[in-house]
Amino acid sequence: MKHIGILVCLTVLSISHIQAEVLRIPISQQGASSLSMPAHGDKQAQVLQQFGEPRIRHQSVGQPPISRWDYPNFSVYFEYTTVINSVQIHQPRTPITP
């Protein structure tokens, strides 16, 4: 009786394995890895001088105030007027089709 239960479990597991589908998802496929972005600690004036006016300046939120500037290829996050992070906007190398 014990062996029948094990046999049933193995059969169910092998069937579910056969029906599994492989899903390929591209991970961190960024276009240009050598993109120049503002560095941690830069000031807003330096960012403006080096990269120009951002497309969008988001209002500060929270305390301490955190704001974001959006450029075509990256976003810059500020605490007060100091860069805390720059993030490249994901742009796949190849179009993803359904």
Summary of the structure (lengths in Angstrom):
residues: 98
radius of gyration: 24.4
end to end distance: 47.1
largest distance: 78.3
contacts: 181
relative contact order: 0.18
helix: 26%
strand: 26%
